Amino acid sequence: MRQPDSQTSPLDGRHRGLLLMVMSIVFFAASNLVFKAAGDMPGVSGWTLTLARAVMGLLIVAVFFWPRGRFEPEHLVKNPWLILRGVLGGANLVLLYVTMIKLGAGRAVVLNCTYPIFASILAAVFLKEKLHAVQLGWMGLAFFGLTFITGMWDNGGHIGIYYALGILSGVIAAGVIVVIRHLSRREHTATIFSAQCFYALLVVCGPVSTHPTAPAWDAVAVLVMGGALVSLGQLSMTRAYLYLPVAQGASMQLSLPVVTALGAVVFLGERFTWLEALGAAMIIAGCLQVVRFKYRPKAL
């Protein structure tokens, strides 16, 4: 089992964590745009995108971490927390990329980043953590924003299947973040990351093998690029949680949908109505304030 480096001072560790988290946001946003572009190519589906991410992630771990003894593959089937991280992470990937192809990178990432709201609700239900009135108010704002971005006002109160799957990805991501934080104190970043890749690979091999059309070589090249970028983002984020509390890391990650949406508008030609933009802003603001309130310093 691995322990954090005791030689790192709290200040140096915090600065390192902040830099790693910023790097992860840049890598994640770039990978989202690359994968969305790949998803529009013939023979590419959400399953294919998940496969590319899983394969590239395992290759990076095998080449750069395994020879140095920082990847312990036997833990993937022995540590129940790693199994849980892998299963939840794999499911989250499939949902994210399926919704990204159907809804666009900006909308899919906004829906996925609702996880702070659902994490607070899950903690209240299962851990008996108290929800304050202020938190409930900000949650209400975020949920109201969901009605705008999902088009409920135009569809008689109903949302499409892909919007529902996008919200479900946020619920699953809430569990993933908590599990990563727990594992980061005892397992190396490479082993934690590889759990997601390993179990995602097991899930998608069947659906990918039955796809009627194989991706062309140009699509494969784009998939490899996206897989490399997202692997760098995941490794950076997982490592950052070793130095940063969940609240601070989650707050910083909430800038990801903004960066992704701006990139999708500039590079992919995606467009948002003013109601969708308003809904996205309400979701991000609500999630951010819930996280800040939950982990604000206690008065002495």
N, C-alpha and C positions, 0 to 999 in steps of 0.2 A: 504494500500500500504506500502511496505517496503522500508526503506532507508538504505544506507550503514552505518556501525558503525562509527560514528564520533570520537570515542575514539581511533581508530587505527591510529598510526602515518604512514605517507607515506612510511617510510623505512620498518617498521614492516609489513605493508600491502604488499609491494613489495616482501619481503622475503616469506611471506605466499603464495602469488600468484605463485611465482616460484616453491615452493615445491609442491603445489597442481597441477601445470601443469606437473611437472615431474612424479608425481604419476599417473596422468591421462594417460600419454603416456605408462607407464608400464602396467597399467590395460587394456588399449585399445589393446596393442600389444598381451598380453596374451589372451584376449577374442577373438581376430581375429584368433589366432592359434587354440583355443579350438573350435570355431564355424566352422572353416574349417574342422577340424577332424570330427565334428558332421555331417557336410554336406555330408560326404562320407558314412554315415550310412544309411541303408534302412529306408524309410519312412520320411526322412528329406529333406526339400526343402528350398529355400530362404524365402518363406512365413513362414515356421516353425521356422526358425532362428529369423525372425523378431518378431513372436509371443512370443518366449521365452524371447527375450530382453524386450518386452513391459510388459509382465506379471511380470517378476522379478523386473523390475523397479518400477511398481506400488506397488508391495508388499513391497519393501524396503521403499518407501515413506510412505505408510500407517502405517508401523510398527514403523519407527524411527522418522518421521517428523510430521505426522498428530496429534498424541497425544500431541505434544508440541506446536501445533498451528502454525506450520511453513508451512503447506500445506493448501492452500485455493482452494478447488476443484471448487467452483462456478466461479472462475476466468477463468477456462478452456473454458467456453462457453460465458463469458461476455467480456473478453478482446480480441479484434480482433488481437492484436499482438501475444497473446498466441495461438490463433487459427491458425494464419499463421505459427508460429513456429512448431506447431504440425503437420500440413499438410505437410510442406516442410520436416521436420525431418522424418516423416513416409515414405514419398516417397524416401528420401535418403537412409533410412535403407533397404528398399526392393531392391533397385538397388545395393547397396553395397553387400548384401549377395547373391543375384542371381549371380552377377559377380564373387564373391569370390568362389562359388562352381564351376563355369565353368572355371575360369582363374587361380585360386590359390590365396592365401591370399596376397602374395607379389605384384602381378600385380594389383589386385583389389584396394588395398590401395594406391598404387602409382597413379592410375587414379583418385581416389576419392580426393586425396590431391592436385589436380590441382586447387583447389578452389581460391587461391589468385589471379591467373591469371584472372579467370572469374569475381571475385569480382571487380577487377580494371576496366575491360571492362564494366561491368554493371554500375559502378559508372560514367564512362565517358559518357555512353549513356543516363542514366536517371538523374544523378545528375550534369552533365556537368563538371565533374572534368577533369582537363587536364592530358593527358598522355604525358610524356616526351620521347624524343628519346631514352634515356638510358633504360627506362622501356620497350619500344617497342622492343628494341634489346634483352633484357632478355626474354621477352615473345616469341620472335621468336625462341630463343634457346630452350625454353620449348616445343613449338609446334613442333620443329624439332625433339626433343626427343620423342614426341608422335609417330612420323612416324616409329621410331625404335621399340618401345615397342609394338605397335599394329601390326607390321609386314606388313606395307603398301608397303615396298619395294619388298616384296615377293608375293604380291597379286595384282599387277597392280594398285596400288593407292587406293585400297579398304580396309576397315576395317570390321571385323566381327561385328555381332549385339551385342555381349557381350562387346566388346571393346567400341562400341558406347554408350552402356548403362553405362559403367564405366565412360566415359567422362561426360555424362549427370549428373551422381551423383556428379561430381565435380562442375558443374554449380549450382545444387541445394544446395550443401553444402556452396557455397559462400553466398547465401541468408540466410542460417541458422545462420552462424556466426554473421552476421550483426544484425539479429533480436535478438540473444542471448545477444549481447552487449547492445542493446537498453533496453531489458527487465531487465537485471541484476541490473539496478539502482532502480527499483521499485518493482520487484517481487522477492520472495525468490527462492533460487536455486531449492528447491524441487518442487515448482509449475512450474517453467520453464521446468525442466526435465520431470515432469509428463505429460506435454502437448504433448511431443513427444510420450510417451508411450501410452497415451489415444487415440490419433488419429491414431497411427500405429495399435493399437488393433482393432479399428473399420474397418480399411482397410483390415486386413489380415484374419479376422474370416471367411469370406466367402470362400476364396481360400483354407484355411487350412481344413475346414470342408468337402470339396469335394475331398480332396486328397485320392486316393484309398488305401493307406497303412499307418497305424498309426506307429509312431516310437516305437521301443522296449524300455524296461525299462532302459537298459544301455545307449541308445541314449538320453532318457529323463534326466538321471542324468548328462550327459555331457552338455546338453542344459541348465540345471539349473545352472551349474557351469559357463558356458559362459555368461549367463544372469546376474549373480551376478557380475562377473568381469567387464562387460561392463557398468553396472549400476554404479559401483564405479568409473569407468573412466569418465563417463558422468557427474556425480555429482561433481567430482574433477575439471573437465575442466570448467563447468558452474560457479562454485564458484571462480575459478581462474580469470575469466574474470571480476569479481567484483573489483579485485586489479590490474590487468594488462591491458594495452591498447591492442586493437585488433592486432596491428602489432607485439608486442612482443609475445603474446600468439600464433598467427598464425605461427610465425617463429619457435617457439619451437615445435609446432605440426608437422612441416615438418620433424622432425626426426622420426615420427611414421612409415612412409613407410620403412625407413632403418631398424629400429628395427624389424618390422614385417617380412620384407624380409629375414633378417638374421635368425630369428627364424624359418621361413618356410623352409629354406634350412637345418638348423640343425635338427629340430624336425620332419618335415613333408616330407623331401626328395624332396622338390621342386627344380627345376634347372632353371637357366636363361642362355640364350646364351649371348655371349659377347656383341652383338648388343642390346639385351634387357637391360642388365646392364648399358650400355652406355646411352641408351635412358632414363632409370630411373634416372641416375645421372644428365643428362641434365635438366630433368623436375624439380627435386628437387632444383638444383642450380638456375634455372631460376625463380622459384616461390619465393625462399628465397630472391634473389636480388631485385625482384619487391617489395616485402614487405618492405625490408630495405630502398630502395630508396624512396618509397612513404611516409614513416614516419620518415625519417631522420631529425634531429634537424635543424631548420632554422638558418642561420647565422644572427647575429645581425648587 
